[in-house]
Amino acid sequence: MDVPLWLALIVVGVLGYKLVRPPLWLVAVILLGGFLLADSFLAPAIDTAINK
């Protein structure tokens, strides 16, 4: 069965939010921080650390 990555991420995100119940401001900060880090000069270093 092939599941698209975006669908799997949405399901994991919704389940995680329902089970852990973090504040919405924390979710927004994490999403915005990840978005900004992906376009920063640190992106290649993060990419190599993740793919090792």
Helices and strands as residue ranges (DSSP letters): H 5-20, H 24-38, H 43-50
